[in-house]
Amino acid sequence: MENPLNNTEEGDGQKPELKYEGSGTYSFQPHEDRVYRVLNLDIGNGRVEVRLRLDWQGAPYHQDRFDLARSGKRSEFANNSTCADIGTIKHELMQLLELLETREKIVRVDKPKAPTLTEDQQAEAIEFLKDPNLILRIESDLEQLGIVEETDLGLLAYFTGVSRLLGGIEASRSMPMGLHIKGEPSTGKSAIMNIARSLMPPESVEVLSSMSEKALVYAGDDLLKHKFIVLDERAGGQQSDYYIRILLSEGRIRHIVTIQNPKTGEFETKTYETEGPTSWITTTTTIWLNLENRSRILEVYTDPSISRTAAVLEFQAEARSRYTDSNRNWIRETEELHQNAQRLLRPGVVEIPWARFIIMDATLGGPALRRHQEKIYCLIEVVALLRQYQKESRMEGDVIVIPADMEDYRIIHRLVTRAIPDLNGDLDRRAELLIEEATRMTRGQGVPGKQFSRADLVHWTPFSDFVVRQLTDQLVEWDHLIIEDGGMGGKPYKYKLGKPLPEIQSLLPTPEELETRIENSRRARSSASKGDTRQKSAEEPSQEQADDSETDSPSEESAEEADDKTTDSPNEE
């Protein structure tokens, strides 16, 4: 694909471009006399640290090391560069900043391309996708690759990768998934994400350690279309939350900037567009996330329990006890099978014929249910798309339409408590677990006065002191915990239980209940249809009945004659 930064605009001459010159250096020439050379670059957490040299008329003129993202530092560099007026230098530095935000896309010109599959590879992948036990096979592979006792989260991460194929079709509400894996350090967040990513085609994955605020803006027209973005940690891209939200919900980003025409010197507007759809996954230890993003992203939590830690330790020991070539071959073959299967999946639209039968009760959850129900539909669509080779799909024009079935619903129903732990609100799931444990311990052991400290909560739960501190602050704010004592002179806080947690209502029917609803609706429609037929038959007699009626009934004249005879005939008496 042509680099969106290296092109020409008709009628305006050569557009200023950023060139990668190897060894981490770049050059930018906005004017025939001036060349900016980036000799060192470090981008992250909102900073764009550069060692920048300005060459004038072919010779070095000024060099400095500074944060290009800071307006004051750009002004300082411009003040020391007298080869042009300060305003021009500042504007050129701003152009350079915007171009550098896409530096990964410039460097990675060797992005892998989809290989041509052999007939045997295609046949094996199709057989895999047609397997009625497809989801069980995926779970088994995830577990053997290292996701220990967290295959539900592994499946959700896998489904997030698959969801890159949803959306981007006119008049369709389908959209890809976003997933935040949350948890304490060393609880397997990155392992879950990376194992799921390894089963996706490399040409469909963008792995990022960090990115600047507007990196997604300048990614290019179709560089992220139907791609799975893997951000190692949310901290590496937190400043771009807004653009992540727009890309997930709208399927594209449109950004307008002002640039100076190098020929005329006039300022013009230029529109940068990044096309989706794009799925997204990242990890974080942070409890609080951007509330706007939460409406579009699933939040799941790793299990920090002692039992899972023991299982992970056992897996680590087993994995290191013996190395064989067959193990290595199995990993390579498993990854290749999944990647080839993904290459054969076709983007499309998923129909959920029974969608109205899983509408949540609005009186039980409030406005939060609006986004939760969309997430439920999205999960169903992903599973249906993954199982498309097991279905009778149809074509509407050039769009493949895939019907969701009850098996899709059974699969997501068991995952929904991990995907959407709290269907009634925005309380952190770990906070719920903490207060449930506090309730059990205070009632079961009779803690004096039913007071307890943060140290007690750390002892009772698998959470660290840092996490417990964050959770108790949230619970106090929501009145589920009440501070009874402490805080003065360094005295530890003492808590007691406040208002009870709202019960987690079963807002979704079980698969059996859903089948009953569908069957009852079918019977009701059938009865109504038969009733309409009987009523129509009663109101409109058949042709044979009409003929008999005409034959048996006397004509009007015969009726009148009969009346006359009755009137004129004398009484027999």
C-alpha positions, 0 to 999 in steps of 0.5 A: 500500500502506498504510504499516505505520507509520501504522495503529491497533491495535484497542482500544488507541487511536491507535498512535504514528506517524512523519509525514513533513512535507516538506523532510527533517523528521519528527514523532512524537507518542507522547503528547498533550503531547509531540511530537518533531520531527526537523529534520535526519537523517543515517543511515549506517554505524550512525549516526542523527544527528539534530537533534531538538526536543521540543515540550511542550504545543504549545511548543518545550521542548528541542533538541539534535543527537546520535546517536540510535543511542547509548544514552548520548546518548539518556539525556543528552537524556532527562536534559535533558527534565524534562517527563516521567520519564527512563524514559518519554523514553528509551523514546519515543526508542527508538521514534523510532529504530526508526521512523526506520530506515524513513524511506526507505519513508515518503518514497518513497510515490510508488514507481512502479507497473507500467504497463498494457502495450499489445497491441503491447508484450505481443506484442513482449515475448513474441516476445523471451522465445520467441526461441531466442537469448534469452540471446545477445540479452541478452548483446549488449544488455548489451555494447552498453549498456557491459559491455565484455568482462564479459558473463558477469558481466553475465549473472549480475547479470541472472539475479540480478534475474530470481531475485526471482521464485523462492521464496515457494511452499510446499514449494519449495526454490527461493530467489532469488540474492544476488550480490557483485561484488568487485574493485579500484576502477575495474574496472567493478563498479558499471557491471555492477550498474547496467546489469543493474538498468536492464533490470529493471522500476523497480517491482520494484527497490529502489535503496539507497545505505545502510541502518541495521542493522534497516531490512529489519526494518521494511520492511513486510509485502510491500514487498520481496516479489519485489523486486530490492534494489540496494545501491550499495556493501556498506559502506553496509549491512554492519551489516545482514548478518544480516538480509540472510542471513535474508531470502535463506535464509528468505524472510522476517524476523520481529522482536519488539520491546517497546513501551509502550501509550500508553493503559495505560502497559503494555509489550507485545511487537509482531512486525514481519514482512518478507516476501520472496522478495528477490534482492540485489546489491551491490559491494565492494572487500573480500576478506573477507566474512561467512562465513555470508553466503558460503554464500548469496551468489555472489561474482564478480570483475571483470577488472583486466587490461590487455587489458580496460582497453584495451577499456574505454578504446576503448569510452569513446572510441567512446561519446563520439565521436558523439551521435545521437538514434537512440542515445538511442532505442535505449537507451530502447527496449532498456530498455523491451523488457527491463522489459516482458518481465520483467513478463510472467514468472510466479513458479513452481517449476522442476523439474530432472528430471536433478538427481541426475545432477549430484550432486557427488562429496563426497570431492573437496570436503568440506562446501563442496560442499553450498552450491555444489550449491545454487547450481548448482541455483539458476542452473539454475532462474533460466535455466529461469524466464527461458525459461519461454515456450519450454517446456511448463509445467504447473499444479499447483493455482495454481502453474506448474511449469516443467521445466528442459532441457539448454539451461538446463544448457548456459547455466549450465555456461559461467558456473559458473567465474565464479559459483563459481570455487573448487569445492573451498574458500573461497580467494579466486579472486584469491589463486589467480590470484596464486599461479598467476602466482608459480608461473609466473614463478619457474619460468619465469625462475629467480628466485634461490632462488625468492624474491620480494617483494610488489613482484614480485607487483604487477609480475607481476599486475594487482593493486594493492599494497593487494590483493596485501597482503591476498592474500599474508596469506591465502596465508601463513595457508593455507601456500600462501606461506612467509615466508623473510625480512624484517619486521625493521627495515622490511625487505621480506618475501621469500616462497617457494611453499608447499604447492600449491593443490588442483587444481580438480576438474571436479565438474560433467559437461559438457553432453555427459557429462550427456546420456550419463548421462541416456541410459545411465540411460534404457537401463538402466531400459528393459532392466530393464523388458524383463527384468521383462516376460520374467521375468513371462512365463516365470513366468506362461504365457499363457492359450493355453499353459495351455489346450494344457497342459490338453488334452495332459496326461492326467488323474490317473485316466488316469495311474493306469490307465496305471500299472496296465496297465504293472504288470499286463501280462505280460512278452512274453517 
